[in-house]
Amino acid sequence: MIFAVIAVFAAGTAVLTYWIYRVRVMHISFIPFRHSLQISMISVLSTIVFFFLIKVETRLLMIVLILVLSSLLVALELFLRKVSGSANKEIKKYRISQGKNGIQVKYSEAREASGDYPRAYMTESFFKSFHYITMCDGETSPKNKKPSNHFTVTNGIRETSDQPKLWSSKLMFLGGSTTFAREVPDDLTFASYVQRKINLGSGGVKVINHGKEGATVIDRVNWLINESQTNPGDMIVIYFGCNDCGWQIRGKFFTGDQFAFQSPLLFVLNRYKNRAFELLNWLHGELAHRHNKWCADHVFKQTVSELQRAKEWAEFRGLKYLVVLQPHVYVSKVVTQYENSLRGRFSFFLPDQLRIAYPRYEEFIKNCGYGVSLTTIYDGLDHSVYLDWAHVNARGNEVISENLYREIKNRNWL
């Protein structure tokens, strides 16, 4: 008798669990009447059986609960494997660098994806060089002692080509590695492209590339206010977004520019989530997304505060000021298999936090009155410009410059 009761209780619990996860994970919005009737009957039966077991023997109840819990965990693992097995296999195929950020493509792949544009600079030797060269005050890192013919950095500032000998004002681009643009030679950064466009137009403006690899808005605004040299009439453009979503914080709680403590559970799940247990992957996804949302929200608030602080400082000094939200592969329209594969090559934390923060930045840009979004500038191009999730080739920088120059002209800065 007692074993029959246990069997009924276990079966009822399993059926209820199946339907709960089917509704939640597979987004089933309609349950047939016969199944609704079964669920109702089993719910009542399971409740009666549960109280019967409590009355009979507490020790036996504990054994039953352990067995049921174990069965549920096994059932959940099998169910999640089935759901995972039907996921996009194309994305899974490219998950080759979990936890890493940066250039993950081969030379041949990048060349083919870009439509072989432009031929002049994209050689295999150059492609390899920007993987390893770290510029600091004009010197290469100890790992690569050979000087580069493509990069010139003086006092931490990347060279902008075609600068005029005489100028009346400066146009200063502030940003991270996508502004510094080590992926192209000096004359093919978007700052150099803009400089040439200005030279062909009104002239009299010196463009300066103040990009710094890994820099956030917080870093660049602090430099702008505390260290930069400006004169009334100078123009400040902050090119931001990709480094300002909190993606650098893998499994760590974040306060300002400092890491606080690492979440023990998230650390364990992040370490062991790919050990053939879909249950761990699922738990990791649930916990990591909440962590990512917290980090992205926190960084967003700080970034917006710093952008506003820079705006007030620029107005006080008589400077022209613009903030530009940059594109990346997770927000751009995917038009090629290559770009689709790029989306799956980077850590879960990166795309999740970008997707959380970017809609908020878009809304901020729309309403602030001193910003513009360039997140869709690559949509519709014949070939991809991306070399990873954010860094682009020369064609990508050219498109950025076209949009920046148009925006500056429309604001009557030139």
C-alpha positions as CSV (number, residue, x, y, z in Angstrom):
1,M,0.0,0.0,0.0
2,I,2.7,2.5,1.1
3,F,4.7,1.9,-2.1
4,A,1.6,2.5,-4.3
5,V,1.1,5.8,-2.5
6,I,4.7,6.7,-3.0
7,A,4.4,5.9,-6.7
8,V,1.3,8.0,-7.1
9,F,3.0,10.9,-5.4
10,A,6.2,10.7,-7.5
11,A,4.2,10.4,-10.7
12,G,2.0,13.4,-9.9
13,T,5.1,15.5,-9.0
14,A,6.8,14.5,-12.3
15,V,3.7,15.4,-14.4
16,L,3.3,18.7,-12.7
17,T,7.0,19.5,-13.1
18,Y,6.9,18.6,-16.8
19,W,4.0,21.0,-17.5
20,I,5.5,23.8,-15.5
21,Y,8.7,23.7,-17.5
22,R,6.9,23.2,-20.7
23,V,4.9,26.3,-20.2
24,R,7.9,28.3,-19.0
25,V,10.8,27.1,-21.2
26,M,8.9,26.2,-24.4
27,H,6.5,29.1,-24.0
28,I,3.4,26.9,-24.4
29,S,0.4,29.2,-24.0
30,F,-2.4,26.7,-24.4
31,I,-2.9,23.5,-22.5
32,P,-5.5,21.0,-23.9
33,F,-8.5,20.3,-21.7
34,R,-7.6,16.6,-21.2
35,H,-4.2,17.6,-19.8
36,S,-5.7,20.3,-17.7
37,L,-8.0,17.7,-16.2
38,Q,-5.1,15.4,-15.6
39,I,-3.1,18.2,-13.9
40,S,-6.1,19.0,-11.6
41,M,-6.7,15.4,-10.6
42,I,-3.0,14.8,-10.0
43,S,-2.7,18.0,-7.9
44,V,-5.5,16.9,-5.6
45,L,-4.3,13.3,-5.4
46,S,-0.7,14.4,-4.7
47,T,-1.8,16.7,-1.9
48,I,-3.9,14.0,-0.3
49,V,-1.0,11.5,-0.6
50,F,1.5,14.1,0.8
51,F,-0.5,14.6,4.0
52,F,-1.0,10.8,4.3
53,L,2.7,10.3,4.2
54,I,3.2,12.9,6.9
55,K,0.7,11.2,9.1
56,V,2.2,7.7,8.5
57,E,5.9,8.2,9.2
58,T,8.1,11.3,9.0
59,R,11.3,9.2,8.3
60,L,9.6,7.5,5.3
61,L,8.5,11.0,4.1
62,M,12.1,12.2,4.1
63,I,13.2,9.2,2.0
64,V,10.3,9.8,-0.4
65,L,11.2,13.5,-0.8
66,I,14.8,12.7,-1.5
67,L,13.8,10.1,-4.1
68,V,11.4,12.5,-5.7
69,L,13.9,15.4,-5.7
70,S,16.5,13.2,-7.3
71,S,14.0,12.1,-9.9
72,L,13.0,15.7,-10.6
73,L,16.6,16.7,-11.1
74,V,17.2,13.8,-13.5
75,A,14.0,14.7,-15.4
76,L,14.9,18.3,-15.5
77,E,18.4,17.5,-16.8
78,L,17.0,15.3,-19.6
79,F,14.4,18.0,-20.4
80,L,17.0,20.8,-20.7
81,R,19.2,18.6,-22.8
82,K,16.3,18.1,-25.2
83,V,15.6,21.8,-25.3
84,S,19.4,22.6,-25.7
85,G,19.7,20.0,-28.5
86,S,17.1,21.8,-30.6
87,A,18.9,25.1,-30.2
88,N,20.7,26.9,-33.0
89,K,23.6,24.5,-33.8
90,E,25.3,27.1,-36.0
91,I,25.9,29.3,-32.9
92,K,27.2,26.4,-30.9
93,K,29.6,25.5,-33.6
94,Y,31.5,28.8,-33.1
95,R,31.6,28.8,-29.3
96,I,35.4,28.4,-29.4
97,S,36.6,31.1,-27.1
98,Q,34.3,31.3,-24.1
99,G,35.5,34.0,-21.7
100,K,37.7,35.8,-24.2
101,N,37.3,39.2,-25.9
102,G,39.2,40.5,-28.8
103,I,40.2,39.5,-32.4
104,Q,39.2,35.9,-32.9
105,V,39.2,35.7,-36.7
106,K,41.8,34.4,-39.1
107,Y,43.3,36.6,-41.8
108,S,41.7,34.7,-44.7
109,E,38.3,34.8,-43.0
110,A,38.5,38.6,-42.3
111,R,39.7,39.3,-45.9
112,E,37.0,37.2,-47.5
113,A,34.2,38.7,-45.3
114,S,35.3,42.3,-46.0
115,G,35.2,41.8,-49.8
116,D,39.0,42.1,-49.9
117,Y,38.8,45.8,-49.0
118,P,41.1,47.7,-49.2
119,R,43.9,45.7,-50.8
120,A,46.6,48.3,-50.0
121,Y,47.0,47.6,-46.3
122,M,45.3,44.4,-45.4
123,T,48.2,41.9,-45.8
124,E,48.8,38.9,-43.7
125,S,51.9,40.4,-42.1
126,F,49.9,43.5,-41.1
127,F,47.0,41.4,-39.8
128,K,49.4,39.5,-37.5
129,S,51.1,42.7,-36.3
130,F,48.1,44.3,-34.7
131,H,47.4,41.1,-32.7
132,Y,50.7,41.6,-30.8
133,I,51.8,45.2,-30.8
134,T,51.0,47.2,-27.7
135,M,51.8,50.9,-28.1
136,C,52.9,53.0,-25.3
137,D,54.4,56.4,-25.8
138,G,55.7,55.5,-29.2
139,E,57.4,52.2,-28.2
140,T,56.4,48.7,-28.9
141,S,56.0,46.2,-26.1
142,P,58.8,43.8,-25.1
143,K,57.0,41.0,-26.8
144,N,57.5,42.6,-30.1
145,K,60.6,44.7,-30.3
146,K,60.4,45.4,-34.0
147,P,59.1,48.9,-34.7
148,S,55.9,49.1,-36.7
149,N,55.6,51.1,-39.9
150,H,51.8,51.4,-39.4
151,F,51.6,52.9,-36.0
152,T,52.8,56.2,-34.6
153,V,52.0,57.1,-31.0
154,T,53.5,60.1,-29.3
155,N,52.9,60.9,-25.6
156,G,50.1,58.4,-25.7
157,I,48.3,59.9,-28.7
158,R,47.7,58.0,-31.9
159,E,48.9,60.0,-34.9
160,T,46.2,61.5,-37.2
161,S,47.4,61.9,-40.7
162,D,47.1,65.0,-42.9
163,Q,46.9,67.5,-40.0
164,P,47.2,71.1,-41.1
165,K,50.2,73.2,-40.1
166,L,47.9,76.1,-39.1
167,W,44.5,75.7,-37.5
168,S,42.1,77.8,-35.5
169,S,40.4,75.1,-33.5
170,K,40.8,71.4,-32.5
171,L,38.4,68.5,-33.0
172,M,39.2,65.9,-30.2
173,F,37.9,62.4,-30.5
174,L,37.7,60.6,-27.1
175,G,37.0,56.9,-26.9
176,G,38.4,53.4,-26.3
177,S,40.2,51.0,-28.6
178,T,37.7,51.4,-31.4
179,T,38.8,55.1,-31.6
180,F,42.5,54.3,-31.2
181,A,42.0,51.7,-34.0
182,R,45.1,49.6,-34.0
183,E,43.5,47.4,-36.6
184,V,44.4,50.0,-39.3
185,P,47.4,52.2,-40.2
186,D,47.6,55.8,-39.0
187,D,46.0,57.2,-42.1
188,L,43.0,54.9,-42.0
189,T,41.6,55.6,-38.5
190,F,38.3,57.4,-38.5
191,A,40.0,60.5,-37.1
192,S,42.3,60.6,-40.1
193,Y,39.4,60.1,-42.5
194,V,37.5,63.1,-40.8
195,Q,40.7,65.2,-41.0
196,R,40.9,64.7,-44.8
197,K,37.2,65.6,-45.2
198,I,37.6,68.8,-43.2
199,N,40.7,69.7,-45.3
200,L,38.6,69.4,-48.5
201,G,35.9,71.6,-46.9
202,S,36.4,74.6,-44.7
203,G,39.7,73.5,-43.2
204,G,41.4,75.2,-40.3
205,V,40.7,72.4,-37.8
206,K,43.2,70.0,-36.3
207,V,41.8,66.5,-35.5
208,I,43.3,64.7,-32.6
209,N,42.8,61.0,-31.8
210,H,42.5,60.6,-28.0
211,G,41.5,57.0,-28.1
212,K,42.8,54.7,-25.4
213,E,42.6,51.0,-25.5
214,G,40.2,49.7,-22.8
215,A,39.1,53.2,-21.8
216,T,35.5,53.8,-20.6
217,V,33.6,57.1,-20.5
218,I,34.6,57.5,-16.9
219,D,38.3,57.3,-17.8
220,R,38.0,59.7,-20.7
221,V,35.9,62.3,-18.9
222,N,38.4,62.3,-16.0
223,W,41.2,62.9,-18.5
224,L,39.3,65.5,-20.3
225,I,38.4,67.6,-17.2
226,N,41.7,67.1,-15.3
227,E,44.4,66.9,-18.0
228,S,43.3,68.1,-21.4
229,Q,44.3,71.4,-22.9
230,T,41.4,73.1,-24.7
231,N,40.5,76.6,-25.9
232,P,37.0,78.1,-26.5
233,G,35.6,76.9,-29.8
234,D,37.3,73.5,-29.7
235,M,35.1,70.5,-30.4
236,I,34.8,67.4,-28.1
237,V,33.3,64.2,-29.5
238,I,33.1,61.2,-27.1
239,Y,32.7,57.9,-29.0
240,F,31.3,55.4,-26.5
241,G,29.2,52.4,-25.8
242,C,31.2,49.1,-26.2
243,N,33.3,49.5,-23.0
244,D,30.5,51.1,-21.0
245,C,28.1,48.1,-20.5
246,G,29.8,46.3,-17.6
247,W,30.9,43.2,-19.7
248,Q,34.4,43.2,-18.2
249,I,32.9,42.1,-14.9
250,R,32.7,38.3,-15.3
251,G,31.1,36.9,-12.2
252,K,32.2,39.8,-10.0
253,F,30.1,42.4,-8.3
254,F,31.1,45.9,-9.3
255,T,31.2,49.3,-7.7
256,G,32.4,52.2,-9.7
257,D,35.8,51.4,-11.3
258,Q,36.5,48.8,-8.6
259,F,35.8,45.1,-8.3
260,A,34.2,44.3,-5.0
261,F,33.8,40.6,-4.3
262,Q,33.1,37.7,-6.6
263,S,29.8,35.9,-6.2
264,P,30.8,32.3,-5.0
265,L,27.9,30.5,-6.6
266,L,28.4,32.4,-9.9
267,F,32.1,31.7,-9.8
268,V,31.5,27.9,-9.3
269,L,28.8,27.8,-12.0
270,N,31.0,29.8,-14.5
271,R,33.8,27.3,-13.9
272,Y,31.8,24.1,-14.2
273,K,28.9,25.0,-16.4
274,N,30.3,23.3,-19.5
275,R,30.9,19.9,-17.8
276,A,28.1,18.1,-19.7
277,F,25.4,19.1,-17.2
278,E,22.7,21.3,-18.8
279,L,21.2,21.9,-15.3
280,L,24.4,23.8,-14.4
281,N,24.2,25.7,-17.6
282,W,20.6,26.7,-16.9
283,L,21.3,27.8,-13.4
284,H,24.3,29.8,-14.6
285,G,22.2,31.5,-17.2
286,E,19.5,32.5,-14.7
287,L,22.0,33.8,-12.1
288,A,24.4,35.4,-14.6
289,H,21.6,37.3,-16.3
290,R,20.5,38.9,-13.0
291,H,24.1,39.7,-12.3
292,N,24.6,41.2,-15.7
293,K,21.5,43.3,-15.3
294,W,22.8,44.7,-12.0
295,C,26.2,45.5,-13.5
296,A,24.8,47.0,-16.7
297,D,22.3,49.2,-14.8
298,H,25.1,50.4,-12.4
299,V,27.5,51.2,-15.2
300,F,24.8,52.9,-17.2
301,K,24.0,55.3,-14.4
302,Q,27.6,56.2,-13.8
303,T,28.3,56.6,-17.5
304,V,25.3,58.9,-18.1
305,S,26.3,61.0,-15.0
306,E,29.9,61.4,-16.4
307,L,28.6,62.4,-19.9
308,Q,26.4,65.0,-18.3
309,R,29.3,66.2,-16.1
310,A,31.5,66.6,-19.2
311,K,28.7,68.5,-21.0
312,E,28.4,71.0,-18.2
313,W,32.2,71.4,-18.1
314,A,32.4,71.9,-21.9
315,E,29.7,74.6,-21.8
316,F,31.4,76.4,-19.0
317,R,34.7,76.5,-21.1
318,G,32.9,77.5,-24.4
319,L,33.5,74.1,-26.1
320,K,31.3,72.3,-28.5
321,Y,30.3,68.9,-27.3
322,L,28.8,65.7,-28.8
323,V,28.5,62.1,-27.6
324,V,28.2,59.3,-30.2
325,L,26.9,55.8,-29.5
326,Q,29.0,53.3,-31.5
327,P,27.8,50.2,-33.3
328,H,28.8,46.6,-32.5
329,V,27.9,43.2,-34.0
330,Y,25.2,42.4,-31.4
331,V,23.2,45.5,-32.2
332,S,23.8,45.7,-36.0
333,K,21.6,43.9,-38.4
334,V,23.3,40.5,-39.2
335,V,23.6,40.2,-43.0
336,T,26.2,37.4,-43.3
337,Q,27.0,34.0,-41.9
338,Y,30.4,35.5,-40.8
339,E,28.7,38.1,-38.6
340,N,26.4,35.5,-37.2
341,S,29.3,33.4,-36.3
342,L,31.0,36.3,-34.6
343,R,28.1,36.6,-32.2
344,G,28.8,33.2,-30.8
345,R,32.6,33.5,-30.3
346,F,32.6,35.5,-27.1
347,S,31.7,35.1,-23.4
348,F,28.1,35.0,-22.4
349,F,28.7,38.0,-20.2
350,L,29.6,40.2,-23.2
351,P,26.5,40.0,-25.4
352,D,24.1,39.8,-22.4
353,Q,25.3,43.0,-20.8
354,L,25.5,44.8,-24.2
355,R,21.9,43.9,-24.9
356,I,20.8,45.1,-21.5
357,A,22.6,48.4,-21.6
358,Y,22.3,49.5,-25.2
359,P,18.5,50.1,-25.3
360,R,19.0,52.4,-22.3
361,Y,21.8,54.2,-24.1
362,E,19.7,54.6,-27.2
363,E,16.9,56.1,-25.1
364,F,19.5,58.5,-23.4
365,I,20.9,59.6,-26.8
366,K,17.4,60.2,-28.1
367,N,16.5,62.5,-25.3
368,C,19.7,64.2,-24.1
369,G,19.9,66.7,-27.0
370,Y,23.7,66.4,-27.4
371,G,24.1,62.9,-28.8
372,V,23.7,60.8,-31.9
373,S,23.5,57.0,-32.4
374,L,25.5,55.3,-35.1
375,T,24.4,51.8,-34.2
376,T,22.8,51.1,-37.6
377,I,25.4,52.6,-39.9
378,Y,26.7,49.2,-41.1
379,D,23.2,47.8,-41.9
380,G,22.9,47.1,-45.6
381,L,26.6,47.1,-46.5
382,D,27.6,44.5,-49.1
383,H,30.4,43.2,-47.0
384,S,31.1,43.0,-43.3
385,V,33.5,45.5,-41.7
386,Y,33.9,43.6,-38.3
387,L,37.1,42.0,-37.2
388,D,35.6,40.9,-33.9
389,W,32.4,42.0,-32.1
390,A,33.4,45.7,-32.1
391,H,36.6,46.5,-33.9
392,V,36.4,47.2,-37.7
393,N,38.6,47.4,-40.8
394,A,39.4,50.5,-42.8
395,R,36.0,50.5,-44.6
396,G,34.3,50.5,-41.2
397,N,36.3,53.5,-40.1
398,E,35.5,55.2,-43.4
399,V,31.7,54.7,-42.8
400,I,32.1,56.1,-39.2
401,S,33.9,59.2,-40.6
402,E,31.2,59.9,-43.2
403,N,28.5,59.9,-40.5
404,L,30.6,61.9,-38.0
405,Y,31.5,64.5,-40.6
406,R,27.9,64.8,-41.7
407,E,26.7,65.2,-38.0
408,I,29.3,67.9,-37.3
409,K,28.4,69.8,-40.5
410,N,24.7,69.6,-39.6
411,R,25.5,71.2,-36.2
412,N,27.3,74.1,-38.0
413,W,30.6,73.3,-36.2
414,L,32.6,73.9,-39.4
